[in-house]
Structure formats: structure tokens, C-alpha cells
């Protein structure tokens, strides 16, 4: 397994599972995170500097608001490559309201010396859905290969939820 693939997995496991102690294995101390948010339904600072600050915002603070998080990277890095750009999909619920959340966008990963040095996260959409959608959406997400999944795999057994079907169709066109 490539170092970058391992670092990406470590970040996903840290963020999705509220495991801040994993972040130092994934990110260089002076790593840079840039976010480009094209939706009003979620907010992140446009720039975060340093592993400690990235951990505070993307893991610890994130976990205060969201749970049942499944983030899927829709392609794997080439072995030995220090860069990887891929689409992503996330399914989760809000802790306070129980509402389902469904989002997608793009990751741009850069690494050196075995850790991530720069990450750009583009959030194209982050929908807030009725809490009744959470159970079928999360059951489906739990059945998928995690965290690496293809659009073809996403389409398998997708529940009849319009928002899911639309986002998967969109991911197929931006692939």
C-alpha cells in the first residue's frame, strides 16, 4: 500500500470516527488545508494551517456536530504517487436533530516524506435531509467498501431516495 493511500485512510478513519490521535500519522506538522464550499449548508474556514488546527476543526469540532459518518473516496491513488485527486461522497447524521446529511465534492491530496502536506477539499453539495432517510441511507453506506468505493459500487443496492440517486448520477458525470 502506498504511503499516500495509508495517509488518506488514516485521515478518513480519524475524521469519521472522531479519533484525533490518528492525525499526526496522516498530516505533516505544517500541513495546509484549503476548503472551497459551494453550498450554504455547511461552513468551514477557507484556510487552516498546521496539523493541530486541522485536527481541531476537521475531527474534534466536526465530531461535536455529526455522527454516523461514512466518507467514501471514489478512486485510489497510484502506487508511489505523492498526489491524488478524487471525488468523494459523505453520508452522516446531525447529532442534535438526527437529520440525514448527504454531500459530495473533490479532494486534492499532496504528500511528501510519508505524510500529507496539503489538502484541498471542495464541497459541491451538502444536503440536509429528513431524519427518516437516515436509516436506509446509513444501512446502504455500511454495506459499501469503505473508505475506497467506486461509483459502480455506490449504485449497487442504493435505496430509492431521490437525493442519493441524484448525487450518484452527478458523481458519474464528474468522474
OpenMM code with the backbone's topology and positions (N, CA, C; nanometers):
from openmm import Vec3, app, unit

residues = "UNK UNK UNK UNK UNK UNK UNK UNK UNK UNK UNK UNK UNK UNK UNK UNK UNK UNK UNK UNK UNK UNK UNK UNK UNK UNK UNK UNK UNK UNK UNK UNK UNK UNK UNK UNK UNK UNK UNK UNK UNK UNK UNK UNK UNK UNK UNK UNK UNK UNK UNK UNK UNK UNK UNK UNK UNK UNK UNK UNK UNK UNK UNK UNK UNK UNK UNK UNK UNK UNK UNK UNK UNK UNK UNK UNK UNK UNK UNK UNK UNK UNK UNK UNK UNK UNK UNK UNK UNK UNK UNK UNK UNK UNK UNK UNK UNK UNK UNK UNK UNK UNK UNK UNK UNK UNK UNK UNK UNK UNK UNK UNK UNK UNK UNK UNK UNK UNK UNK UNK UNK UNK UNK UNK UNK UNK UNK UNK UNK UNK UNK UNK UNK UNK UNK UNK UNK UNK UNK UNK UNK UNK UNK UNK UNK UNK UNK UNK UNK UNK UNK UNK UNK UNK UNK UNK UNK UNK UNK UNK UNK UNK UNK UNK UNK UNK UNK UNK UNK UNK UNK UNK UNK UNK UNK".split()
positions = [
    Vec3(0.0856, -0.1183, 0.0000),
    Vec3(0.0000, 0.0000, 0.0000),
    Vec3(0.0898, 0.1241, 0.0000),
    Vec3(0.0502, 0.2228, -0.0804),
    Vec3(0.1309, 0.3442, -0.0879),
    Vec3(0.1171, 0.4253, 0.0407),
    Vec3(0.2196, 0.5067, 0.0664),
    Vec3(0.2143, 0.5940, 0.1841),
    Vec3(0.0964, 0.6899, 0.1771),
    Vec3(0.0719, 0.7472, 0.0583),
    Vec3(-0.0378, 0.8421, 0.0457),
    Vec3(-0.1712, 0.7727, 0.0707),
    Vec3(-0.1901, 0.6545, 0.0174),
    Vec3(-0.3150, 0.5812, 0.0411),
    Vec3(-0.3347, 0.5575, 0.1908),
    Vec3(-0.2300, 0.5179, 0.2589),
    Vec3(-0.2376, 0.4950, 0.4036),
    Vec3(-0.2720, 0.6254, 0.4771),
    Vec3(-0.2110, 0.7357, 0.4361),
    Vec3(-0.2393, 0.8655, 0.4995),
    Vec3(-0.3845, 0.9078, 0.4786),
    Vec3(-0.4355, 0.8875, 0.3573),
    Vec3(-0.5744, 0.9230, 0.3286),
    Vec3(-0.6677, 0.8386, 0.4150),
    Vec3(-0.6432, 0.7095, 0.4198),
    Vec3(-0.7255, 0.6214, 0.5045),
    Vec3(-0.7206, 0.6659, 0.6502),
    Vec3(-0.6024, 0.7008, 0.6969),
    Vec3(-0.5885, 0.7436, 0.8362),
    Vec3(-0.6696, 0.8692, 0.8623),
    Vec3(-0.6659, 0.9654, 0.7701),
    Vec3(-0.7472, 1.0865, 0.7845),
    Vec3(-0.8968, 1.0525, 0.7874),
    Vec3(-0.9411, 0.9693, 0.6940),
    Vec3(-1.0833, 0.9338, 0.6882),
    Vec3(-1.1257, 0.8649, 0.8182),
    Vec3(-1.0459, 0.7694, 0.8660),
    Vec3(-1.0783, 0.6998, 0.9907),
    Vec3(-1.0779, 0.7964, 1.1091),
    Vec3(-0.9847, 0.8912, 1.1108),
    Vec3(-0.9782, 0.9894, 1.2199),
    Vec3(-1.1010, 1.0794, 1.2188),
    Vec3(-1.1343, 1.1333, 1.1015),
    Vec3(-1.2476, 1.2267, 1.0904),
    Vec3(-1.3798, 1.1552, 1.1143),
    Vec3(-1.4015, 1.0457, 1.0458),
    Vec3(-1.5304, 0.9767, 1.0546),
    Vec3(-1.5537, 0.9153, 1.1926),
    Vec3(-1.4478, 0.8702, 1.2567),
    Vec3(-1.4626, 0.8013, 1.3839),
    Vec3(-1.4264, 0.8828, 1.5059),
    Vec3(-1.4020, 1.0132, 1.4882),
    Vec3(-1.3614, 1.1010, 1.5988),
    Vec3(-1.2399, 1.0424, 1.6723),
    Vec3(-1.1325, 1.0273, 1.5966),
    Vec3(-1.0071, 0.9743, 1.6507),
    Vec3(-0.8937, 1.0739, 1.6240),
    Vec3(-0.8907, 1.1854, 1.6966),
    Vec3(-0.7896, 1.2872, 1.6708),
    Vec3(-0.6466, 1.2371, 1.6890),
    Vec3(-0.6267, 1.1361, 1.7715),
    Vec3(-0.4914, 1.0856, 1.7956),
    Vec3(-0.4269, 1.0282, 1.6690),
    Vec3(-0.5060, 0.9969, 1.5660),
    Vec3(-0.4507, 0.9410, 1.4422),
    Vec3(-0.3931, 1.0468, 1.3478),
    Vec3(-0.4312, 1.1707, 1.3662),
    Vec3(-0.3989, 1.2736, 1.2668),
    Vec3(-0.2498, 1.2987, 1.2473),
    Vec3(-0.1711, 1.2858, 1.3521),
    Vec3(-0.0267, 1.3088, 1.3370),
    Vec3(0.0377, 1.2071, 1.2443),
    Vec3(-0.0206, 1.0890, 1.2319),
    Vec3(0.0315, 0.9889, 1.1395),
    Vec3(-0.0048, 1.0208, 0.9949),
    Vec3(-0.1066, 1.1031, 0.9751),
    Vec3(-0.1535, 1.1347, 0.8408),
    Vec3(-0.0980, 1.2662, 0.7867),
    Vec3(-0.0879, 1.3690, 0.8726),
    Vec3(-0.0531, 1.5033, 0.8272),
    Vec3(0.0824, 1.5484, 0.8805),
    Vec3(0.1572, 1.6167, 0.7958),
    Vec3(0.2819, 1.6807, 0.8388),
    Vec3(0.2459, 1.7914, 0.9386),
    Vec3(0.3362, 1.8238, 1.0316),
    Vec3(0.3061, 1.9274, 1.1314),
    Vec3(0.2646, 2.0613, 1.0706),
    Vec3(0.3220, 2.0961, 0.9552),
    Vec3(0.2928, 2.2249, 0.8920),
    Vec3(0.1980, 2.2119, 0.7722),
    Vec3(0.1202, 2.1057, 0.7688),
    Vec3(0.0273, 2.0826, 0.6579),
    Vec3(-0.0696, 2.1993, 0.6418),
    Vec3(-0.1183, 2.2151, 0.5199),
    Vec3(-0.2115, 2.3223, 0.4864),
    Vec3(-0.3407, 2.2612, 0.4332),
    Vec3(-0.4543, 2.3117, 0.4813),
    Vec3(-0.5848, 2.2670, 0.4333),
    Vec3(-0.6596, 2.3871, 0.3785),
    Vec3(-0.7119, 2.3716, 0.2573),
    Vec3(-0.7925, 2.4748, 0.1934),
    Vec3(-0.9298, 2.4161, 0.1671),
    Vec3(-1.0344, 2.4914, 0.1974),
    Vec3(-1.1695, 2.4460, 0.1667),
    Vec3(-1.2357, 2.5434, 0.0706),
    Vec3(-1.3086, 2.4857, -0.0228),
    Vec3(-1.3883, 2.5625, -0.1178),
    Vec3(-1.5304, 2.5093, -0.1058),
    Vec3(-1.6180, 2.5882, -0.0468),
    Vec3(-1.7528, 2.5426, -0.0147),
    Vec3(-1.8525, 2.6118, -0.1077),
    Vec3(-1.9241, 2.5305, -0.1882),
    Vec3(-2.0191, 2.5843, -0.2854),
    Vec3(-2.1633, 2.5651, -0.2401),
    Vec3(-2.1847, 2.5526, -0.1099),
    Vec3(-2.3182, 2.5304, -0.0556),
    Vec3(-2.3314, 2.6058, 0.0762),
    Vec3(-2.4503, 2.6559, 0.1065),
    Vec3(-2.4686, 2.7253, 0.2349),
    Vec3(-2.4961, 2.6304, 0.3523),
    Vec3(-2.5065, 2.4993, 0.3248),
    Vec3(-2.5497, 2.4051, 0.4275),
    Vec3(-2.4389, 2.3502, 0.5164),
    Vec3(-2.3167, 2.3981, 0.4980),
    Vec3(-2.2066, 2.3607, 0.5864),
    Vec3(-2.0998, 2.4687, 0.5742),
    Vec3(-2.0273, 2.4925, 0.6820),
    Vec3(-1.9289, 2.6003, 0.6832),
    Vec3(-1.7973, 2.5477, 0.7383),
    Vec3(-1.6890, 2.5807, 0.6700),
    Vec3(-1.5533, 2.5549, 0.7171),
    Vec3(-1.4699, 2.6787, 0.6878),
    Vec3(-1.3653, 2.7029, 0.7666),
    Vec3(-1.2749, 2.8135, 0.7329),
    Vec3(-1.2104, 2.7862, 0.5970),
    Vec3(-1.1834, 2.8906, 0.5197),
    Vec3(-1.1235, 2.8695, 0.3875),
    Vec3(-0.9787, 2.8196, 0.3927),
    Vec3(-0.9089, 2.8459, 0.5033),
    Vec3(-0.7705, 2.8006, 0.5135),
    Vec3(-0.7406, 2.7633, 0.6592),
    Vec3(-0.6790, 2.6472, 0.6760),
    Vec3(-0.6394, 2.6007, 0.8088),
    Vec3(-0.4930, 2.5591, 0.7995),
    Vec3(-0.4101, 2.6108, 0.8881),
    Vec3(-0.2661, 2.5851, 0.8834),
    Vec3(-0.2220, 2.4993, 1.0017),
    Vec3(-0.1521, 2.3914, 0.9716),
    Vec3(-0.0925, 2.3071, 1.0742),
    Vec3(-0.1794, 2.1888, 1.1135),
    Vec3(-0.1142, 2.0772, 1.1407),
    Vec3(-0.1844, 1.9545, 1.1775),
    Vec3(-0.2730, 1.9742, 1.3001),
    Vec3(-0.2247, 2.0468, 1.3983),
    Vec3(-0.3021, 2.0674, 1.5210),
    Vec3(-0.4344, 2.1397, 1.4929),
    Vec3(-0.4294, 2.2445, 1.4126),
    Vec3(-0.5506, 2.3203, 1.3797),
    Vec3(-0.6433, 2.2381, 1.2892),
    Vec3(-0.5860, 2.1654, 1.1940),
    Vec3(-0.6659, 2.0790, 1.1069),
    Vec3(-0.7393, 1.9755, 1.1919),
    Vec3(-0.6692, 1.9165, 1.2878),
    Vec3(-0.7292, 1.8166, 1.3761),
    Vec3(-0.8428, 1.8771, 1.4575),
    Vec3(-0.8217, 1.9949, 1.5122),
    Vec3(-0.9240, 2.0591, 1.5949),
    Vec3(-1.0523, 2.0821, 1.5155),
    Vec3(-1.0402, 2.1305, 1.3927),
    Vec3(-1.1588, 2.1659, 1.3143),
    Vec3(-1.2193, 2.0463, 1.2428),
    Vec3(-1.1354, 1.9664, 1.1767),
    Vec3(-1.1869, 1.8599, 1.0909),
    Vec3(-1.2193, 1.7308, 1.1660),
    Vec3(-1.1706, 1.7163, 1.2880),
    Vec3(-1.2004, 1.5956, 1.3650),
    Vec3(-1.2788, 1.6327, 1.4914),
    Vec3(-1.2167, 1.7045, 1.5825),
    Vec3(-1.2794, 1.7300, 1.7132),
    Vec3(-1.4065, 1.8137, 1.7032),
    Vec3(-1.4005, 1.9287, 1.6360),
    Vec3(-1.5202, 2.0131, 1.6236),
    Vec3(-1.6250, 1.9480, 1.5335),
    Vec3(-1.5808, 1.8820, 1.4284),
    Vec3(-1.6713, 1.8119, 1.3374),
    Vec3(-1.7522, 1.7073, 1.4150),
    Vec3(-1.6847, 1.6329, 1.5024),
    Vec3(-1.7494, 1.5262, 1.5790),
    Vec3(-1.8491, 1.5800, 1.6822),
    Vec3(-1.8396, 1.7066, 1.7167),
    Vec3(-1.9371, 1.7639, 1.8088),
    Vec3(-2.0736, 1.7815, 1.7427),
    Vec3(-2.0746, 1.7918, 1.6095),
    Vec3(-2.1999, 1.8175, 1.5370),
    Vec3(-2.2535, 1.6967, 1.4617),
    Vec3(-2.1627, 1.6059, 1.4206),
    Vec3(-2.2041, 1.4974, 1.3309),
    Vec3(-2.1626, 1.3616, 1.3856),
    Vec3(-2.2415, 1.2595, 1.3468),
    Vec3(-2.2098, 1.1217, 1.3847),
    Vec3(-2.2522, 1.0298, 1.2709),
    Vec3(-2.2235, 0.9009, 1.2858),
    Vec3(-2.2569, 0.8023, 1.1820),
    Vec3(-2.1980, 0.8436, 1.0473),
    Vec3(-2.0729, 0.8862, 1.0483),
    Vec3(-2.0096, 0.9431, 0.9296),
    Vec3(-1.9448, 0.8326, 0.8461),
    Vec3(-1.9790, 0.8317, 0.7177),
    Vec3(-1.9170, 0.7425, 0.6192),
    Vec3(-1.8674, 0.8292, 0.5047),
    Vec3(-1.7355, 0.8391, 0.4896),
    Vec3(-1.6762, 0.9140, 0.3792),
    Vec3(-1.6154, 0.8145, 0.2821),
    Vec3(-1.6516, 0.8276, 0.1553),
    Vec3(-1.6011, 0.7379, 0.0521),
    Vec3(-1.5162, 0.8162, -0.0477),
    Vec3(-1.3949, 0.7695, -0.0711),
    Vec3(-1.3092, 0.8225, -0.1772),
    Vec3(-1.3356, 0.7361, -0.2998),
    Vec3(-1.3645, 0.7982, -0.4129),
    Vec3(-1.4147, 0.7255, -0.5289),
    Vec3(-1.3064, 0.6814, -0.6265),
    Vec3(-1.1804, 0.6966, -0.5889),
    Vec3(-1.0699, 0.6360, -0.6621),
    Vec3(-0.9493, 0.6312, -0.5700),
    Vec3(-0.8603, 0.5356, -0.5959),
    Vec3(-0.7419, 0.5169, -0.5130),
    Vec3(-0.6206, 0.5823, -0.5783),
    Vec3(-0.5233, 0.6254, -0.4970),
    Vec3(-0.4019, 0.6844, -0.5543),
    Vec3(-0.3176, 0.5794, -0.6271),
    Vec3(-0.2431, 0.6257, -0.7247),
    Vec3(-0.1479, 0.5383, -0.7928),
    Vec3(-0.0348, 0.5057, -0.6971),
    Vec3(0.0100, 0.3815, -0.6923),
    Vec3(0.1214, 0.3465, -0.6023),
    Vec3(0.2433, 0.4355, -0.6264),
    Vec3(0.2966, 0.4881, -0.5179),
    Vec3(0.4167, 0.5699, -0.5256),
    Vec3(0.3943, 0.7154, -0.5609),
    Vec3(0.2744, 0.7518, -0.5985),
    Vec3(0.2476, 0.8908, -0.6354),
    Vec3(0.2318, 0.9766, -0.5107),
    Vec3(0.2902, 1.0971, -0.5122),
    Vec3(0.2731, 1.1877, -0.3982),
    Vec3(0.1490, 1.2761, -0.4093),
    Vec3(0.0697, 1.2598, -0.5166),
    Vec3(-0.0501, 1.3403, -0.5359),
    Vec3(-0.1673, 1.2494, -0.5714),
    Vec3(-0.2850, 1.2935, -0.5325),
    Vec3(-0.4065, 1.2196, -0.5689),
    Vec3(-0.5256, 1.3136, -0.5622),
    Vec3(-0.6007, 1.3185, -0.6708),
    Vec3(-0.7242, 1.3951, -0.6767),
    Vec3(-0.8382, 1.2965, -0.6976),
    Vec3(-0.9441, 1.3096, -0.6188),
    Vec3(-1.0565, 1.2171, -0.6335),
    Vec3(-1.1854, 1.2815, -0.5868),
    Vec3(-1.2957, 1.2303, -0.6385),
    Vec3(-1.4263, 1.2700, -0.5899),
    Vec3(-1.4531, 1.1955, -0.4594),
    Vec3(-1.5430, 1.2512, -0.3794),
    Vec3(-1.5808, 1.1870, -0.2538),
    Vec3(-1.7308, 1.2019, -0.2322),
    Vec3(-1.7827, 1.1150, -0.1469),
    Vec3(-1.9222, 1.1177, -0.1047),
    Vec3(-1.9238, 1.0976, 0.0448),
    Vec3(-2.0097, 1.1704, 0.1158),
    Vec3(-2.0236, 1.1508, 0.2602),
    Vec3(-2.1719, 1.1361, 0.2963),
    Vec3(-2.1981, 1.0417, 0.3866),
    Vec3(-2.3297, 1.0215, 0.4470),
    Vec3(-2.3098, 1.0323, 0.5971),
    Vec3(-2.3987, 1.1034, 0.6659),
    Vec3(-2.3851, 1.1195, 0.8107),
    Vec3(-2.5157, 1.1718, 0.8670),
    Vec3(-2.5192, 1.1847, 0.9988),
    Vec3(-2.6357, 1.2437, 1.0637),
    Vec3(-2.5913, 1.3566, 1.1559),
    Vec3(-2.6830, 1.4498, 1.1782),
    Vec3(-2.6595, 1.5570, 1.2739),
    Vec3(-2.6905, 1.5036, 1.4132),
    Vec3(-2.6018, 1.5282, 1.5077),
    Vec3(-2.6246, 1.4815, 1.6442),
    Vec3(-2.7483, 1.5445, 1.7054),
    Vec3(-2.7638, 1.6740, 1.6890),
    Vec3(-2.8719, 1.7465, 1.7568),
    Vec3(-3.0103, 1.7111, 1.7037),
    Vec3(-3.0259, 1.7097, 1.5725),
    Vec3(-3.1584, 1.6915, 1.5135),
    Vec3(-3.1854, 1.5504, 1.4622),
    Vec3(-3.0800, 1.4739, 1.4378),
    Vec3(-3.0968, 1.3421, 1.3774),
    Vec3(-3.1145, 1.3470, 1.2272),
    Vec3(-3.1127, 1.4675, 1.1692),
    Vec3(-3.1297, 1.4816, 1.0247),
    Vec3(-3.0168, 1.4110, 0.9503),
    Vec3(-3.0518, 1.3546, 0.8361),
    Vec3(-2.9511, 1.2933, 0.7493),
    Vec3(-2.8776, 1.4038, 0.6741),
    Vec3(-2.7513, 1.3793, 0.6476),
    Vec3(-2.6698, 1.4699, 0.5664),
    Vec3(-2.6085, 1.3890, 0.4537),
    Vec3(-2.6083, 1.4455, 0.3351),
    Vec3(-2.5506, 1.3826, 0.2174),
    Vec3(-2.4717, 1.4876, 0.1424),
    Vec3(-2.3453, 1.4608, 0.1180),
    Vec3(-2.2618, 1.5581, 0.0481),
    Vec3(-2.1662, 1.4919, -0.0481),
    Vec3(-2.1137, 1.5735, -0.1385),
    Vec3(-2.0098, 1.5249, -0.2295),
    Vec3(-1.9227, 1.6412, -0.2725),
    Vec3(-1.8084, 1.6042, -0.3268),
    Vec3(-1.7143, 1.7049, -0.3741),
    Vec3(-1.5875, 1.6403, -0.4238),
    Vec3(-1.4773, 1.7116, -0.4032),
    Vec3(-1.3486, 1.6668, -0.4569),
    Vec3(-1.2402, 1.6895, -0.3528),
    Vec3(-1.1497, 1.5925, -0.3442),
    Vec3(-1.0281, 1.6036, -0.2635),
    Vec3(-0.9092, 1.6204, -0.3575),
    Vec3(-0.8135, 1.7050, -0.3173),
    Vec3(-0.6844, 1.7169, -0.3858),
    Vec3(-0.5771, 1.7006, -0.2791),
    Vec3(-0.5117, 1.5854, -0.2796),
    Vec3(-0.4131, 1.5475, -0.1791),
    Vec3(-0.2721, 1.5699, -0.2319),
    Vec3(-0.1821, 1.6193, -0.1469),
    Vec3(-0.0395, 1.6338, -0.1778),
    Vec3(0.0374, 1.5805, -0.0579),
    Vec3(0.1455, 1.5059, -0.0846),
    Vec3(0.2213, 1.4479, 0.0259),
    Vec3(0.3706, 1.4561, -0.0012),
    Vec3(0.4467, 1.4449, 0.1061),
    Vec3(0.5920, 1.4390, 0.0996),
    Vec3(0.6398, 1.3698, 0.2266),
    Vec3(0.7436, 1.2925, 0.2121),
    Vec3(0.8062, 1.2253, 0.3267),
    Vec3(0.7046, 1.1477, 0.4104),
    Vec3(0.6105, 1.0829, 0.3430),
    Vec3(0.5199, 0.9920, 0.4098),
    Vec3(0.4010, 1.0523, 0.4808),
    Vec3(0.3763, 1.1838, 0.4638),
    Vec3(0.2585, 1.2455, 0.5258),
    Vec3(0.1982, 1.3494, 0.4325),
    Vec3(0.0726, 1.3812, 0.4569),
    Vec3(0.0016, 1.4798, 0.3763),
    Vec3(0.0548, 1.6188, 0.4106),
    Vec3(0.0898, 1.6931, 0.3063),
    Vec3(0.1396, 1.8296, 0.3251),
    Vec3(0.0355, 1.9339, 0.2871),
    Vec3(-0.0556, 1.8961, 0.1983),
    Vec3(-0.1597, 1.9899, 0.1551),
    Vec3(-0.2838, 1.9115, 0.1134),
    Vec3(-0.3980, 1.9660, 0.1489),
    Vec3(-0.5255, 1.9072, 0.1102),
    Vec3(-0.6210, 2.0207, 0.0757),
    Vec3(-0.6820, 2.0090, -0.0419),
    Vec3(-0.7900, 2.0987, -0.0800),
    Vec3(-0.9176, 2.0171, -0.0827),
    Vec3(-1.0171, 2.0633, -0.0094),
    Vec3(-1.1475, 1.9976, -0.0069),
    Vec3(-1.2485, 2.0905, -0.0723),
    Vec3(-1.3070, 2.0444, -0.1817),
    Vec3(-1.4154, 2.1175, -0.2461),
    Vec3(-1.5454, 2.0487, -0.2083),
    Vec3(-1.6372, 2.1252, -0.1543),
    Vec3(-1.7685, 2.0725, -0.1179),
    Vec3(-1.8685, 2.1290, -0.2182),
    Vec3(-1.9112, 2.0451, -0.3102),
    Vec3(-2.0065, 2.0874, -0.4131),
    Vec3(-2.1472, 2.0967, -0.3572),
    Vec3(-2.1823, 2.0002, -0.2719),
    Vec3(-2.3166, 1.9978, -0.2169),
    Vec3(-2.3129, 1.9302, -0.0809),
    Vec3(-2.3956, 1.9792, 0.0104),
    Vec3(-2.4141, 1.9167, 0.1421),
    Vec3(-2.5619, 1.9332, 0.1759),
    Vec3(-2.6391, 1.8329, 0.1441),
    Vec3(-2.7840, 1.8390, 0.1632),
    Vec3(-2.8225, 1.8001, 0.3048),
    Vec3(-2.9204, 1.8688, 0.3601),
    Vec3(-2.9823, 1.8309, 0.4859),
    Vec3(-3.1121, 1.7613, 0.4477),
    Vec3(-3.1254, 1.6346, 0.4886),
    Vec3(-3.2402, 1.5529, 0.4502),
    Vec3(-3.3208, 1.5140, 0.5741),
    Vec3(-3.4416, 1.4739, 0.5527),
    Vec3(-3.5287, 1.4319, 0.6613),
    Vec3(-3.4648, 1.3184, 0.7411),
    Vec3(-3.4867, 1.3177, 0.8695),
    Vec3(-3.4274, 1.2146, 0.9559),
    Vec3(-3.4760, 1.0754, 0.9185),
    Vec3(-3.5942, 1.0620, 0.8545),
    Vec3(-3.6447, 0.9317, 0.8123),
    Vec3(-3.5554, 0.8672, 0.7061),
    Vec3(-3.4794, 0.9475, 0.6353),
    Vec3(-3.3888, 0.8964, 0.5321),
    Vec3(-3.2613, 0.8400, 0.5938),
    Vec3(-3.2295, 0.8792, 0.7153),
    Vec3(-3.1029, 0.8389, 0.7774),
    Vec3(-3.0860, 0.6875, 0.7837),
    Vec3(-3.1851, 0.6147, 0.8316),
    Vec3(-3.1696, 0.4694, 0.8487),
    Vec3(-3.1409, 0.3980, 0.7171),
    Vec3(-3.2211, 0.4178, 0.6108),
    Vec3(-3.1875, 0.3481, 0.4865),
    Vec3(-3.0558, 0.3957, 0.4254),
    Vec3(-3.0258, 0.5243, 0.4378),
    Vec3(-2.9008, 0.5759, 0.3827),
    Vec3(-2.7807, 0.5161, 0.4558),
    Vec3(-2.7853, 0.5115, 0.5884),
    Vec3(-2.6722, 0.4594, 0.6647),
    Vec3(-2.6586, 0.3080, 0.6504),
    Vec3(-2.7688, 0.2375, 0.6401),
    Vec3(-2.7625, 0.0926, 0.6164),
    Vec3(-2.6935, 0.0659, 0.4832),
    Vec3(-2.7305, 0.1413, 0.3814),
    Vec3(-2.6670, 0.1304, 0.2495),
    Vec3(-2.5183, 0.1652, 0.2593),
    Vec3(-2.4844, 0.2762, 0.3238),
    Vec3(-2.3449, 0.3182, 0.3351),
    Vec3(-2.2614, 0.2111, 0.4061),
    Vec3(-2.3185, 0.1520, 0.5097),
    Vec3(-2.2467, 0.0486, 0.5853),
    Vec3(-2.2190, -0.0753, 0.4997),
    Vec3(-2.2989, -0.0995, 0.3971),
    Vec3(-2.2808, -0.2171, 0.3117),
    Vec3(-2.1723, -0.1978, 0.2056),
    Vec3(-2.1241, -0.0755, 0.1888),
    Vec3(-2.0285, -0.0441, 0.0820),
    Vec3(-1.8843, -0.0661, 0.1267),
    Vec3(-1.7925, -0.0877, 0.0305),
    Vec3(-1.6500, -0.0924, 0.0655),
    Vec3(-1.6072, 0.0438, 0.1198),
    Vec3(-1.5334, 0.0437, 0.2293),
    Vec3(-1.5011, 0.1683, 0.2994),
    Vec3(-1.3530, 0.1730, 0.3314),
    Vec3(-1.2868, 0.2824, 0.3046),
    Vec3(-1.3338, 0.4098, 0.2506),
    Vec3(-1.3205, 0.4215, 0.0991),
    Vec3(-1.2679, 0.3175, 0.0331),
    Vec3(-1.2484, 0.3227, -0.1120),
    Vec3(-1.3679, 0.2578, -0.1796),
    Vec3(-1.4316, 0.3310, -0.2678),
    Vec3(-1.5530, 0.2820, -0.3315),
    Vec3(-1.5614, 0.3433, -0.4710),
    Vec3(-1.6133, 0.2682, -0.5653),
    Vec3(-1.6334, 0.3223, -0.6998),
    Vec3(-1.7776, 0.3680, -0.7156),
    Vec3(-1.8026, 0.4473, -0.8175),
    Vec3(-1.9396, 0.4899, -0.8450),
    Vec3(-2.0256, 0.3681, -0.8772),
    Vec3(-1.9699, 0.2698, -0.9484),
    Vec3(-2.0454, 0.1470, -0.9763),
    Vec3(-2.0893, 0.0799, -0.8466),
    Vec3(-2.0007, 0.0740, -0.7490),
    Vec3(-2.0352, 0.0132, -0.6208),
    Vec3(-2.1402, 0.0960, -0.5464),
    Vec3(-2.1318, 0.2287, -0.5577),
    Vec3(-2.2334, 0.3142, -0.4948),
    Vec3(-2.3728, 0.2834, -0.5492),
    Vec3(-2.3797, 0.2554, -0.6780),
    Vec3(-2.5095, 0.2315, -0.7417),
    Vec3(-2.5735, 0.0993, -0.7007),
    Vec3(-2.4931, 0.0071, -0.6507),
    Vec3(-2.5457, -0.1235, -0.6115),
    Vec3(-2.6318, -0.1093, -0.4860),
    Vec3(-2.7506, -0.1553, -0.4937),
    Vec3(-2.8429, -0.1595, -0.3801),
    Vec3(-2.8719, -0.0231, -0.3190),
    Vec3(-2.8572, 0.0838, -0.3964),
    Vec3(-2.8886, 0.2161, -0.3443),
    Vec3(-3.0382, 0.2221, -0.3114),
    Vec3(-3.0719, 0.2712, -0.1925),
    Vec3(-3.2146, 0.2782, -0.1587),
    Vec3(-3.2854, 0.3811, -0.2472),
    Vec3(-3.4156, 0.3681, -0.2633),
    Vec3(-3.4892, 0.4604, -0.3501),
    Vec3(-3.5094, 0.5968, -0.2831),
    Vec3(-3.3999, 0.6679, -0.2701),
    Vec3(-3.4003, 0.8020, -0.2114),
    Vec3(-3.3543, 0.8968, -0.3215),
    Vec3(-3.4411, 0.9882, -0.3603),
    Vec3(-3.4126, 1.0768, -0.4745),
    Vec3(-3.2793, 1.1474, -0.4600),
    Vec3(-3.2477, 1.1989, -0.3428),
    Vec3(-3.1229, 1.2731, -0.3235),
    Vec3(-3.0022, 1.1836, -0.3477),
    Vec3(-3.0055, 1.0604, -0.2997),
    Vec3(-2.8951, 0.9667, -0.3229),
    Vec3(-2.8804, 0.9354, -0.4713),
    Vec3(-2.9892, 0.9039, -0.5352),
    Vec3(-2.9850, 0.8703, -0.6778),
    Vec3(-2.9310, 0.9871, -0.7597),
    Vec3(-2.9736, 1.1092, -0.7254),
    Vec3(-2.9281, 1.2278, -0.7995),
    Vec3(-2.7798, 1.2533, -0.7794),
    Vec3(-2.7314, 1.2412, -0.6544),
    Vec3(-2.5900, 1.2653, -0.6260),
    Vec3(-2.5029, 1.1606, -0.6943),
    Vec3(-2.5441, 1.0359, -0.6913),
    Vec3(-2.4664, 0.9308, -0.7582),
    Vec3(-2.4615, 0.9555, -0.9086),
    Vec3(-2.5739, 0.9946, -0.9675),
    Vec3(-2.5752, 1.0276, -1.1114),
    Vec3(-2.4810, 1.1435, -1.1393),
    Vec3(-2.4783, 1.2427, -1.0523),
    Vec3(-2.3873, 1.3580, -1.0694),
    Vec3(-2.2421, 1.3129, -1.0599),
    Vec3(-2.2116, 1.2264, -0.9622),
    Vec3(-2.0742, 1.1764, -0.9471),
    Vec3(-2.0304, 1.0974, -1.0705),
    Vec3(-2.1227, 1.0280, -1.1343),
    Vec3(-2.0888, 0.9538, -1.2553),
    Vec3(-2.0476, 1.0507, -1.3668),
    Vec3(-2.1099, 1.1686, -1.3754),
    Vec3(-2.0772, 1.2628, -1.4821),
    Vec3(-1.9501, 1.3427, -1.4556),
    Vec3(-1.9127, 1.3597, -1.3283),
    Vec3(-1.7909, 1.4372, -1.2978),
    Vec3(-1.6701, 1.3469, -1.2776),
    Vec3(-1.6916, 1.2146, -1.2893),
    Vec3(-1.5889, 1.1141, -1.2622),
    Vec3(-1.4590, 1.1419, -1.3239),
] * unit.nanometer
topology = app.Topology()
chain = topology.addChain("A")
for resn in residues:
    res = topology.addResidue(resn, chain)
    for name in ("N", "CA", "C"):
        topology.addAtom(name, app.Element.getBySymbol(name[0]), res)
